Structures are given as C-alpha cells and as structure tokens.
Amino acid sequence: MSESKALPAFCYRDPAEVVERNELLSLGCRACSSLVVVLNRPMCQDSRNESQKGVPGIGIRCRYFREAT
C-alpha cells in the first residue's frame, strides 16, 4: 500500500480549488491574520493560543487560522 500512486482525496475536485488549497498550504501561517513577526521570529497572536510557542506551522489546518483580508 505504501507504493500507491493515488493522489490525496482533495486532489479529485475542481482544479481551481486544488491549486488554491496548495497555494494556501505552501504559504502556511503567512496567510493567517494572527501572524506577527517579532525579532524575525513568527508568532501566533491569537488569544486562544496560550502556549505561544511560535507559529503552529500547519497553516490553513491550524485551529487558530483566520484568513488575512
């Protein structure tokens, strides 16, 4: 099964949605309005993120993600 050439399930949708999702994933937390950079270190500014151990690093999958407008 590890040699499967199948794409992830989200890749079998509208090609425009797939491209947009891939771009958001590549941007990661830079696409989030909660991101701030302090002394060249990215930090999550969301008040619900109490640990403040930097950016969660998972971009649009982050539970604190808010799209920058």
N, CA, C and O atoms as a CHARMM CRD file, in Angstrom:
* protein
*
  276
    1    1 MET  N      0.81600  -1.19100   0.00000 PROA 1      0.00000
    2    1 MET  CA     0.00000   0.00000   0.00000 PROA 1      0.00000
    3    1 MET  C      0.85900   1.25400   0.00000 PROA 1      0.00000
    4    1 MET  O      0.42000   2.29200  -0.49600 PROA 1      0.00000
    5    2 SER  N      2.06800   1.18800   0.54100 PROA 2      0.00000
    6    2 SER  CA     2.92200   2.37800   0.59500 PROA 2      0.00000
    7    2 SER  C      3.42600   2.78100  -0.78800 PROA 2      0.00000
    8    2 SER  O      3.92500   3.89200  -0.96400 PROA 2      0.00000
    9    3 GLU  N      3.30000   1.88900  -1.76800 PROA 3      0.00000
   10    3 GLU  CA     3.74800   2.19600  -3.12200 PROA 3      0.00000
   11    3 GLU  C      2.61200   2.71900  -3.99900 PROA 3      0.00000
   12    3 GLU  O      2.75000   2.78100  -5.22000 PROA 3      0.00000
   13    4 SER  N      1.50300   3.09200  -3.38900 PROA 4      0.00000
   14    4 SER  CA     0.34900   3.56900  -4.12900 PROA 4      0.00000
   15    4 SER  C      0.66000   4.90600  -4.79900 PROA 4      0.00000
   16    4 SER  O      1.31900   5.76600  -4.21400 PROA 4      0.00000
   17    5 LYS  N      0.18500   5.06800  -6.01600 PROA 5      0.00000
   18    5 LYS  CA     0.37100   6.30200  -6.77200 PROA 5      0.00000
   19    5 LYS  C     -0.86800   7.18700  -6.71500 PROA 5      0.00000
   20    5 LYS  O     -0.94400   8.19400  -7.41900 PROA 5      0.00000
   21    6 ALA  N     -1.83900   6.81800  -5.88400 PROA 6      0.00000
   22    6 ALA  CA    -3.08000   7.58400  -5.78300 PROA 6      0.00000
   23    6 ALA  C     -2.81600   8.94100  -5.13800 PROA 6      0.00000
   24    6 ALA  O     -1.97500   9.06800  -4.24800 PROA 6      0.00000
   25    7 LEU  N     -3.54600   9.94300  -5.59900 PROA 7      0.00000
   26    7 LEU  CA    -3.43900  11.28400  -5.03400 PROA 7      0.00000
   27    7 LEU  C     -4.30600  11.39000  -3.79000 PROA 7      0.00000
   28    7 LEU  O     -5.22400  10.59100  -3.60700 PROA 7      0.00000
   29    8 PRO  N     -4.02700  12.37400  -2.92500 PROA 8      0.00000
   30    8 PRO  CA    -4.91800  12.59400  -1.77800 PROA 8      0.00000
   31    8 PRO  C     -6.33100  12.89800  -2.25900 PROA 8      0.00000
   32    8 PRO  O     -6.51400  13.37400  -3.37900 PROA 8      0.00000
   33    9 ALA  N     -7.31700  12.63200  -1.43500 PROA 9      0.00000
   34    9 ALA  CA    -8.72100  12.77100  -1.82400 PROA 9      0.00000
   35    9 ALA  C     -9.06500  14.17400  -2.29100 PROA 9      0.00000
   36    9 ALA  O     -9.87600  14.32500  -3.20400 PROA 9      0.00000
   37   10 PHE  N     -8.46700  15.22600  -1.68400 PROA 10     0.00000
   38   10 PHE  CA    -8.83000  16.58800  -2.07000 PROA 10     0.00000
   39   10 PHE  C     -8.37000  16.94500  -3.47800 PROA 10     0.00000
   40   10 PHE  O     -8.82000  17.94900  -4.03000 PROA 10     0.00000
   41   11 CYS  N     -7.49200  16.15300  -4.06800 PROA 11     0.00000
   42   11 CYS  CA    -6.99700  16.44000  -5.42100 PROA 11     0.00000
   43   11 CYS  C     -7.98800  16.05100  -6.51600 PROA 11     0.00000
   44   11 CYS  O     -7.78200  16.39900  -7.67800 PROA 11     0.00000
   45   12 TYR  N     -9.04500  15.34400  -6.17300 PROA 12     0.00000
   46   12 TYR  CA   -10.02000  14.91400  -7.16100 PROA 12     0.00000
   47   12 TYR  C    -11.22300  15.84100  -7.19100 PROA 12     0.00000
   48   12 TYR  O    -12.35400  15.38100  -7.34900 PROA 12     0.00000
   49   13 ARG  N    -10.99500  17.14200  -7.04200 PROA 13     0.00000
   50   13 ARG  CA   -12.05000  18.14200  -7.07600 PROA 13     0.00000
   51   13 ARG  C    -11.79600  19.09700  -8.22200 PROA 13     0.00000
   52   13 ARG  O    -11.01900  18.80700  -9.13300 PROA 13     0.00000
   53   14 ASP  N    -12.45600  20.23100  -8.16600 PROA 14     0.00000
   54   14 ASP  CA   -12.25800  21.28400  -9.15200 PROA 14     0.00000
   55   14 ASP  C    -10.77900  21.69700  -9.14800 PROA 14     0.00000
   56   14 ASP  O    -10.23500  22.00400  -8.08700 PROA 14     0.00000
   57   15 PRO  N    -10.12500  21.70900 -10.31000 PROA 15     0.00000
   58   15 PRO  CA    -8.69900  22.04600 -10.36500 PROA 15     0.00000
   59   15 PRO  C     -8.37200  23.41300  -9.74800 PROA 15     0.00000
   60   15 PRO  O     -7.30100  23.57900  -9.16300 PROA 15     0.00000
   61   16 ALA  N     -9.26600  24.37900  -9.86900 PROA 16     0.00000
   62   16 ALA  CA    -9.01300  25.70000  -9.27600 PROA 16     0.00000
   63   16 ALA  C     -8.96600  25.61700  -7.75800 PROA 16     0.00000
   64   16 ALA  O     -8.14500  26.28200  -7.12600 PROA 16     0.00000
   65   17 GLU  N     -9.84000  24.80600  -7.16600 PROA 17     0.00000
   66   17 GLU  CA    -9.83200  24.62400  -5.70900 PROA 17     0.00000
   67   17 GLU  C     -8.56400  23.92400  -5.25700 PROA 17     0.00000
   68   17 GLU  O     -8.00700  24.26200  -4.21300 PROA 17     0.00000
   69   18 VAL  N     -8.10600  22.96000  -6.02600 PROA 18     0.00000
   70   18 VAL  CA    -6.88300  22.23400  -5.68600 PROA 18     0.00000
   71   18 VAL  C     -5.68500  23.18100  -5.71600 PROA 18     0.00000
   72   18 VAL  O     -4.84600  23.15200  -4.81600 PROA 18     0.00000
   73   19 VAL  N     -5.60700  24.01300  -6.74100 PROA 19     0.00000
   74   19 VAL  CA    -4.49800  24.96600  -6.84500 PROA 19     0.00000
   75   19 VAL  C     -4.53500  25.95400  -5.68200 PROA 19     0.00000
   76   19 VAL  O     -3.50400  26.24900  -5.07800 PROA 19     0.00000
   77   20 GLU  N     -5.72800  26.46200  -5.37200 PROA 20     0.00000
   78   20 GLU  CA    -5.85200  27.41900  -4.26500 PROA 20     0.00000
   79   20 GLU  C     -5.44800  26.77800  -2.94100 PROA 20     0.00000
   80   20 GLU  O     -4.75000  27.39600  -2.13700 PROA 20     0.00000
   81   21 ARG  N     -5.88300  25.54700  -2.71600 PROA 21     0.00000
   82   21 ARG  CA    -5.52900  24.85700  -1.46800 PROA 21     0.00000
   83   21 ARG  C     -4.02300  24.62900  -1.38200 PROA 21     0.00000
   84   21 ARG  O     -3.42800  24.81400  -0.32100 PROA 21     0.00000
   85   22 ASN  N     -3.40100  24.22700  -2.49800 PROA 22     0.00000
   86   22 ASN  CA    -1.95300  24.01800  -2.49800 PROA 22     0.00000
   87   22 ASN  C     -1.19900  25.31400  -2.22500 PROA 22     0.00000
   88   22 ASN  O     -0.18200  25.30600  -1.53300 PROA 22     0.00000
   89   23 GLU  N     -1.69800  26.43700  -2.77000 PROA 23     0.00000
   90   23 GLU  CA    -1.06000  27.71800  -2.50700 PROA 23     0.00000
   91   23 GLU  C     -1.18500  28.10900  -1.03600 PROA 23     0.00000
   92   23 GLU  O     -0.22600  28.59800  -0.44000 PROA 23     0.00000
   93   24 LEU  N     -2.36400  27.89400  -0.45000 PROA 24     0.00000
   94   24 LEU  CA    -2.54300  28.19500   0.97100 PROA 24     0.00000
   95   24 LEU  C     -1.65700  27.31200   1.83400 PROA 24     0.00000
   96   24 LEU  O     -1.08200  27.78000   2.81600 PROA 24     0.00000
   97   25 LEU  N     -1.54500  26.03800   1.47600 PROA 25     0.00000
   98   25 LEU  CA    -0.67800  25.14400   2.23700 PROA 25     0.00000
   99   25 LEU  C      0.78000  25.57900   2.14600 PROA 25     0.00000
  100   25 LEU  O      1.51500  25.48800   3.13000 PROA 25     0.00000
  101   26 SER  N      1.21000  26.05600   0.96300 PROA 26     0.00000
  102   26 SER  CA     2.59800  26.48600   0.81800 PROA 26     0.00000
  103   26 SER  C      2.86500  27.78500   1.57900 PROA 26     0.00000
  104   26 SER  O      3.97100  28.00200   2.07400 PROA 26     0.00000
  105   27 LEU  N      1.84400  28.65300   1.67100 PROA 27     0.00000
  106   27 LEU  CA     2.00100  29.87800   2.44700 PROA 27     0.00000
  107   27 LEU  C      2.02900  29.58600   3.94100 PROA 27     0.00000
  108   27 LEU  O      2.69100  30.28200   4.71100 PROA 27     0.00000
  109   28 GLY  N      1.30900  28.55600   4.33500 PROA 28     0.00000
  110   28 GLY  CA     1.26300  28.19500   5.74500 PROA 28     0.00000
  111   28 GLY  C      0.69300  29.32100   6.58100 PROA 28     0.00000
  112   28 GLY  O     -0.33400  29.89900   6.22400 PROA 28     0.00000
  113   29 CYS  N      1.33400  29.63600   7.67100 PROA 29     0.00000
  114   29 CYS  CA     0.83900  30.64500   8.59400 PROA 29     0.00000
  115   29 CYS  C      0.99500  32.05900   8.05500 PROA 29     0.00000
  116   29 CYS  O      0.41800  32.98700   8.62200 PROA 29     0.00000
  117   30 ARG  N      1.74600  32.25400   6.99400 PROA 30     0.00000
  118   30 ARG  CA     1.87700  33.59700   6.41900 PROA 30     0.00000
  119   30 ARG  C      0.55400  34.08000   5.85300 PROA 30     0.00000
  120   30 ARG  O      0.39300  35.28000   5.63300 PROA 30     0.00000
  121   31 ALA  N     -0.39300  33.19400   5.61000 PROA 31     0.00000
  122   31 ALA  CA    -1.70300  33.57700   5.09100 PROA 31     0.00000
  123   31 ALA  C     -2.69500  33.89200   6.20300 PROA 31     0.00000
  124   31 ALA  O     -3.84800  34.23100   5.93200 PROA 31     0.00000
  125   32 CYS  N     -2.25600  33.78300   7.44000 PROA 32     0.00000
  126   32 CYS  CA    -3.14000  33.98000   8.58900 PROA 32     0.00000
  127   32 CYS  C     -3.00600  35.39800   9.12400 PROA 32     0.00000
  128   32 CYS  O     -1.90500  35.94500   9.19000 PROA 32     0.00000
  129   33 SER  N     -4.14400  35.99300   9.51000 PROA 33     0.00000
  130   33 SER  CA    -4.10700  37.34600  10.05200 PROA 33     0.00000
  131   33 SER  C     -3.62100  37.36200  11.50200 PROA 33     0.00000
  132   33 SER  O     -3.39300  38.43800  12.05300 PROA 33     0.00000
  133   34 SER  N     -3.45900  36.20700  12.12700 PROA 34     0.00000
  134   34 SER  CA    -2.96500  36.14900  13.50600 PROA 34     0.00000
  135   34 SER  C     -1.44600  36.15300  13.58900 PROA 34     0.00000
  136   34 SER  O     -0.88500  36.21900  14.68300 PROA 34     0.00000
  137   35 LEU  N     -0.78600  36.08400  12.45800 PROA 35     0.00000
  138   35 LEU  CA     0.67000  36.02000  12.44800 PROA 35     0.00000
  139   35 LEU  C      1.28700  37.39400  12.68500 PROA 35     0.00000
  140   35 LEU  O      0.88500  38.37800  12.06400 PROA 35     0.00000
  141   36 VAL  N      2.25600  37.45500  13.57700 PROA 36     0.00000
  142   36 VAL  CA     3.09000  38.63600  13.75300 PROA 36     0.00000
  143   36 VAL  C      4.53200  38.16800  13.77000 PROA 36     0.00000
  144   36 VAL  O      4.81500  37.03700  14.16600 PROA 36     0.00000
  145   37 VAL  N      5.43900  39.02100  13.34500 PROA 37     0.00000
  146   37 VAL  CA     6.85700  38.68500  13.35700 PROA 37     0.00000
  147   37 VAL  C      7.53600  39.58300  14.37800 PROA 37     0.00000
  148   37 VAL  O      7.51200  40.80700  14.25700 PROA 37     0.00000
  149   38 VAL  N      8.14700  38.96000  15.39000 PROA 38     0.00000
  150   38 VAL  CA     8.83500  39.69000  16.44900 PROA 38     0.00000
  151   38 VAL  C     10.28900  39.25900  16.43900 PROA 38     0.00000
  152   38 VAL  O     10.59700  38.08900  16.66900 PROA 38     0.00000
  153   39 LEU  N     11.18600  40.20700  16.17100 PROA 39     0.00000
  154   39 LEU  CA    12.62100  39.91900  16.10100 PROA 39     0.00000
  155   39 LEU  C     12.91100  38.76000  15.15400 PROA 39     0.00000
  156   39 LEU  O     13.65300  37.83400  15.48400 PROA 39     0.00000
  157   40 ASN  N     12.31400  38.83400  13.98200 PROA 40     0.00000
  158   40 ASN  CA    12.46800  37.82000  12.92600 PROA 40     0.00000
  159   40 ASN  C     11.95900  36.44200  13.31800 PROA 40     0.00000
  160   40 ASN  O     12.31900  35.45100  12.68200 PROA 40     0.00000
  161   41 ARG  N     11.13700  36.35700  14.34100 PROA 41     0.00000
  162   41 ARG  CA    10.54400  35.08000  14.74500 PROA 41     0.00000
  163   41 ARG  C      9.03300  35.16100  14.57900 PROA 41     0.00000
  164   41 ARG  O      8.39700  36.03600  15.16500 PROA 41     0.00000
  165   42 PRO  N      8.45100  34.26600  13.79300 PROA 42     0.00000
  166   42 PRO  CA     6.98600  34.29700  13.62700 PROA 42     0.00000
  167   42 PRO  C      6.28300  33.83600  14.89100 PROA 42     0.00000
  168   42 PRO  O      6.66500  32.83500  15.49900 PROA 42     0.00000
  169   43 MET  N      5.26200  34.56800  15.27700 PROA 43     0.00000
  170   43 MET  CA     4.49900  34.23900  16.47900 PROA 43     0.00000
  171   43 MET  C      3.01300  34.25200  16.15300 PROA 43     0.00000
  172   43 MET  O      2.55600  35.04900  15.33300 PROA 43     0.00000
  173   44 CYS  N      2.26700  33.37300  16.79500 PROA 44     0.00000
  174   44 CYS  CA     0.81400  33.35100  16.65500 PROA 44     0.00000
  175   44 CYS  C      0.23700  34.32000  17.67600 PROA 44     0.00000
  176   44 CYS  O      0.48000  34.18800  18.87600 PROA 44     0.00000
  177   45 GLN  N     -0.52400  35.29000  17.19400 PROA 45     0.00000
  178   45 GLN  CA    -1.06500  36.34100  18.04100 PROA 45     0.00000
  179   45 GLN  C     -2.46000  36.02400  18.55100 PROA 45     0.00000
  180   45 GLN  O     -3.02200  36.80400  19.32000 PROA 45     0.00000
  181   46 ASP  N     -3.02500  34.91000  18.14500 PROA 46     0.00000
  182   46 ASP  CA    -4.38500  34.57800  18.54700 PROA 46     0.00000
  183   46 ASP  C     -4.46000  34.39500  20.06400 PROA 46     0.00000
  184   46 ASP  O     -3.62800  33.70600  20.65400 PROA 46     0.00000
  185   47 SER  N     -5.45000  35.00900  20.68200 PROA 47     0.00000
  186   47 SER  CA    -5.56500  34.96200  22.14300 PROA 47     0.00000
  187   47 SER  C     -5.85800  33.55700  22.66400 PROA 47     0.00000
  188   47 SER  O     -5.58600  33.26200  23.82800 PROA 47     0.00000
  189   48 ARG  N     -6.40500  32.69400  21.82300 PROA 48     0.00000
  190   48 ARG  CA    -6.69500  31.31900  22.25200 PROA 48     0.00000
  191   48 ARG  C     -5.44500  30.45600  22.30500 PROA 48     0.00000
  192   48 ARG  O     -5.45400  29.39100  22.92200 PROA 48     0.00000
  193   49 ASN  N     -4.36600  30.90200  21.66300 PROA 49     0.00000
  194   49 ASN  CA    -3.12100  30.14500  21.66700 PROA 49     0.00000
  195   49 ASN  C     -2.32500  30.55600  22.89800 PROA 49     0.00000
  196   49 ASN  O     -1.52200  31.48700  22.84400 PROA 49     0.00000
  197   50 GLU  N     -2.54800  29.86100  24.00200 PROA 50     0.00000
  198   50 GLU  CA    -1.93400  30.23200  25.27400 PROA 50     0.00000
  199   50 GLU  C     -0.47000  29.81800  25.36400 PROA 50     0.00000
  200   50 GLU  O      0.29600  30.43200  26.10700 PROA 50     0.00000
  201   51 SER  N     -0.07000  28.79600  24.62700 PROA 51     0.00000
  202   51 SER  CA     1.31500  28.31800  24.73700 PROA 51     0.00000
  203   51 SER  C      2.30100  29.27800  24.08700 PROA 51     0.00000
  204   51 SER  O      3.43400  29.40600  24.55000 PROA 51     0.00000
  205   52 GLN  N      1.87800  29.96500  23.00400 PROA 52     0.00000
  206   52 GLN  CA     2.72600  30.92400  22.29800 PROA 52     0.00000
  207   52 GLN  C      4.11800  30.36900  22.01300 PROA 52     0.00000
  208   52 GLN  O      5.12300  31.04800  22.22500 PROA 52     0.00000
  209   53 LYS  N      4.16600  29.15400  21.54200 PROA 53     0.00000
  210   53 LYS  CA     5.43800  28.53100  21.19500 PROA 53     0.00000
  211   53 LYS  C      5.75400  28.77600  19.73500 PROA 53     0.00000
  212   53 LYS  O      6.22600  27.87500  19.04000 PROA 53     0.00000
  213   54 GLY  N      5.50200  29.96800  19.26900 PROA 54     0.00000
  214   54 GLY  CA     5.72700  30.26000  17.86900 PROA 54     0.00000
  215   54 GLY  C      4.51000  29.88800  17.04400 PROA 54     0.00000
  216   54 GLY  O      3.43200  29.62500  17.57700 PROA 54     0.00000
  217   55 VAL  N      4.69700  29.87200  15.77800 PROA 55     0.00000
  218   55 VAL  CA     3.60600  29.56500  14.85800 PROA 55     0.00000
  219   55 VAL  C      3.31400  28.07000  14.88400 PROA 55     0.00000
  220   55 VAL  O      4.24100  27.26000  14.88400 PROA 55     0.00000
  221   56 PRO  N      2.04300  27.69700  14.90700 PROA 56     0.00000
  222   56 PRO  CA     1.71700  26.27000  14.89600 PROA 56     0.00000
  223   56 PRO  C      2.33500  25.52000  13.72000 PROA 56     0.00000
  224   56 PRO  O      2.58200  24.31800  13.81500 PROA 56     0.00000
  225   57 GLY  N      2.58800  26.21900  12.61000 PROA 57     0.00000
  226   57 GLY  CA     3.30400  25.60800  11.49600 PROA 57     0.00000
  227   57 GLY  C      2.47700  24.72700  10.58300 PROA 57     0.00000
  228   57 GLY  O      3.02800  23.99900   9.75700 PROA 57     0.00000
  229   58 ILE  N      1.17600  24.78200  10.71800 PROA 58     0.00000
  230   58 ILE  CA     0.36100  23.93500   9.86800 PROA 58     0.00000
  231   58 ILE  C     -0.60100  24.72200   9.01000 PROA 58     0.00000
  232   58 ILE  O     -1.51300  24.15100   8.41200 PROA 58     0.00000
  233   59 GLY  N     -0.40900  26.02300   8.94200 PROA 59     0.00000
  234   59 GLY  CA    -1.15200  26.85300   8.00700 PROA 59     0.00000
  235   59 GLY  C     -2.64400  26.76500   8.11800 PROA 59     0.00000
  236   59 GLY  O     -3.19600  26.92000   9.20700 PROA 59     0.00000
  237   60 ILE  N     -3.32500  26.51500   6.99200 PROA 60     0.00000
  238   60 ILE  CA    -4.78300  26.55200   6.98200 PROA 60     0.00000
  239   60 ILE  C     -5.41200  25.41900   7.78200 PROA 60     0.00000
  240   60 ILE  O     -6.62200  25.43400   8.00800 PROA 60     0.00000
  241   61 ARG  N     -4.64300  24.46000   8.20500 PROA 61     0.00000
  242   61 ARG  CA    -5.19100  23.38900   9.03900 PROA 61     0.00000
  243   61 ARG  C     -5.19200  23.78000  10.51500 PROA 61     0.00000
  244   61 ARG  O     -5.76100  23.07200  11.34600 PROA 61     0.00000
  245   62 CYS  N     -4.56300  24.89400  10.84000 PROA 62     0.00000
  246   62 CYS  CA    -4.46300  25.34100  12.22900 PROA 62     0.00000
  247   62 CYS  C     -5.83400  25.73600  12.75600 PROA 62     0.00000
  248   62 CYS  O     -6.61400  26.37000  12.04600 PROA 62     0.00000
  249   63 ARG  N     -6.12700  25.37300  13.97400 PROA 63     0.00000
  250   63 ARG  CA    -7.43800  25.70600  14.53400 PROA 63     0.00000
  251   63 ARG  C     -7.56100  27.19800  14.83300 PROA 63     0.00000
  252   63 ARG  O     -8.66500  27.68200  15.08300 PROA 63     0.00000
  253   64 TYR  N     -6.45600  27.93100  14.81400 PROA 64     0.00000
  254   64 TYR  CA    -6.48500  29.36800  15.05400 PROA 64     0.00000
  255   64 TYR  C     -6.43900  30.17100  13.75200 PROA 64     0.00000
  256   64 TYR  O     -6.37100  31.39900  13.78800 PROA 64     0.00000
  257   65 PHE  N     -6.47400  29.49800  12.61900 PROA 65     0.00000
  258   65 PHE  CA    -6.31100  30.19300  11.33700 PROA 65     0.00000
  259   65 PHE  C     -7.46700  31.14100  11.06100 PROA 65     0.00000
  260   65 PHE  O     -8.63600  30.77500  11.17500 PROA 65     0.00000
  261   66 ARG  N     -7.11300  32.37100  10.69400 PROA 66     0.00000
  262   66 ARG  CA    -8.07200  33.37100  10.22100 PROA 66     0.00000
  263   66 ARG  C     -7.48500  33.95300   8.94600 PROA 66     0.00000
  264   66 ARG  O     -6.36700  34.46800   8.94700 PROA 66     0.00000
  265   67 GLU  N     -8.22900  33.87000   7.87500 PROA 67     0.00000
  266   67 GLU  CA    -7.72200  34.31500   6.58100 PROA 67     0.00000
  267   67 GLU  C     -7.46200  35.81300   6.58900 PROA 67     0.00000
  268   67 GLU  O     -8.32300  36.59900   6.98300 PROA 67     0.00000
  269   68 ALA  N     -6.27500  36.20100   6.15300 PROA 68     0.00000
  270   68 ALA  CA    -5.92800  37.61300   6.05600 PROA 68     0.00000
  271   68 ALA  C     -6.71000  38.24200   4.92000 PROA 68     0.00000
  272   68 ALA  O     -6.73800  37.71200   3.80900 PROA 68     0.00000
  273   69 THR  N     -7.34100  39.35800   5.19400 PROA 69     0.00000
  274   69 THR  CA    -8.14200  40.01300   4.16100 PROA 69     0.00000
  275   69 THR  C     -7.53200  41.32900   3.75000 PROA 69     0.00000
  276   69 THR  O     -8.07500  42.01800   2.88700 PROA 69     0.00000
